[in-house]
Amino acid sequence: RNPDWAAQLVFANGDTHFFDSPLTLYQYLHDVARFSPERSAADIAARYVTAVDTRTWVNADHASYVRGSNALGPMRAGNLPAFAQHQAAQQFAQRRGGRVLLASEITPQVVQDLGTGPVHRH
C-alpha cells in the first residue's frame, strides 16, 4: 500500500511474502518459525526493501537503514527507512534525526525496541 516502505522476501521454491516496511520484514526474519511454522530461514532465497533514495528494490542485506528518525512508518510506529546509498542514509539522518545502521546491526533487540509503540486503549 505504501511503496516507499515496501519489503519482500522470496523463498527458494518461488513463494513471495510482502511486508509493509523493512521493520516488519526484520520482525519476520528474526522469528521465521513463529510467523511461518512450516518454513525456516534457510528456505529464504532473497530479501528486498524499497530504497527511499532510489525508489527501487535493493537487496536488504546491502541497504543502509535509519533508526529513530522523525519519519513515520506505514503503521505510524517504529520506523526503519532503507537506502541504496549509505551517503543518502547519512544525509537523511542529518535532516530527520536518527542513526544509520547496516543490515548486520539490525538485531532482534533493535527490532523489538522499534516495534514497541504506545498502547492505545479503546
N, C-alpha and C positions, 0 to 999 in steps of 0.2 A: 504494500500500500504506500510505502514511503521509500522511493528508490534511492534516496540519499543515504539511507541507513541499512539497506538490504544486505543479507548474508545468505550463503548457501553451502551445503556440503553434498558431495557425490560419493555414493558407496561404490565399491568395486563392481557390483552387479548392475550399476547404472541408475539405481534409485537415487532420487534427489530430495533433500529436505531444504526448505526455505525458512528463513528466520527474519524477524522484524528488525534486528540490529546485530552488530558484532557482539554486543553483550550477551544476547540470547544464544548466539552461536557458541560462545565460550562457556556459557552455562551448560549447554548440551555436551560440548566436548569434554568438560571436566567430570561428567557423570553420565556417560552414554548408556550404561546399563539401567539407570533409573528411568530414562526417557524412552529407551528402546530396548527392552529386556532381551529381545531376540538378536541384538546386534552387539558388536564390540568396536572399540576404537580402531582395531586392526582392520576392520571392514571398510574404513573410510579411505577413499582413493584421492580426494581433493577437497579443499575448503577455500571458499572465496568470500570476500567482502567488497562492498561498493566503496571506492575511494572518493572521499569528499572533493579532493583536489582535481581529479580527472573524470569523475562520474563514469568510471569503468570498473569492471570486475577485476580484482587483483588477488593473487594468492594470499590468503590470510596469514600465512607464515612469514611473508616478506613485507607485509604492511607495517606502518607505524601507526600508533594509536594515541589519542589524547584522553587522559583520565582526569576528571574533575573540572572540566571547563563549564562555562555557563550555557553551553548549547544543550537544549532539551532533546533527549532521545524520543523515539516514537511513542514510548509508553510513559513519557514525562517523568521518568525515574532516572536511575543511573545512566550515564552516557559513556560511550566509548567510540567516538568517530574514528574512522580509518582513513589513512592517507597512503597513496602510492609512493610519494616522495617524502623522505624523512624531514627535509628542509621545510616542506609545506606544513607538516605537523608542528614543527617548532614555531613557525610564523603564526599558525592558528593559536597555539598555546600562549604566545606573547600577546595576542589580541584578545583572546577569550578566556584566558586563565587555564590552569591545569598543568599536567606534566606529561611529557612524551614517553610512551612505553613501546618496547619492541614486543612482538608476539610472545617471545620466551619469558617476558616479565609479567604476563597475564596469568597469574597463579590462581588457584582456587580461592585464596583469601581475597585477592583483588576482585574477583567475580562476586564473591559473597558481599563484600563491602559495597560494591556498586549496585548490586541487586537489592540491597536493603533500603527501602524507601519509607516514607511516612505511612502510618496506618490510618486509613480513613474509616471512621465509624458511621454507619448508616442507621 
